[in-house]
Amino acid sequence: MDVKEIQQLIKFVAKSGASEVKLEIEDLKITIKTGTGHKSSDVTYIQQAPVAAAPVAAAPVAVEPIAAPVKASSDDNSSYITVKSPIIGTFYRRPSPDKPNFVEVGSSISEGDALCVIEAMKLFNEIESEVSGKIVKVLVDDASPVEFDQPLFLVDPS
């Protein structure tokens, strides 16, 4: 992918109204975050595997390496089950603003219990538990955007 294609992609994403787009093509990873809802300007992160050719830096983009995933240093979390987001969207802990949270830390849950709601394209998707146990930790703040497969809750199955 050359510089002009990246610039066209940035313009397309800015016009589309998307707040964040991630693209991975073989050895190239691009993340474009638009300034929608934020005071900052557009930010683009590009990571490319080492190549024999010298890199070209003619595009107005910020190049920054993507950090490797951080592993939990404590073995305490190894016995817990992580409930992950099945879709991208906005995470909500309660069904509506005037109702209580679906679950709290310490709540006992069983299979099929509603844990949260994720809004995606104006549709509110109730996320149900696939495990039984006790909520140990809520990993996402209310009304925060979540990615596909992002950890939401830690559940103690015992």
Sequence and secondary structure as in RCSB ss.txt:
>XXXX:A:sequence
MDVKEIQQLIKFVAKSGASEVKLEIEDLKITIKTGTGHKSSDVTYIQQAPVAAAPVAAAPVAVEPIAAPVKASSD
DNSSYITVKSPIIGTFYRRPSPDKPNFVEVGSSISEGDALCVIEAMKLFNEIESEVSGKIVKVLVDDASPVEFDQ
PLFLVDPS
>XXXX:A:secstr
  HHHHHHHHHHHHHHT SEEEEEETTEEEEEE  TTSSS  EEEEEE   SS     SS            S G
GGGGSEEEE SS EEEESSSSTTS  S  TT EE TT EEEEEEETTEEEEEE SS EEEEEE S TTEEE TT 
EEEEEE  
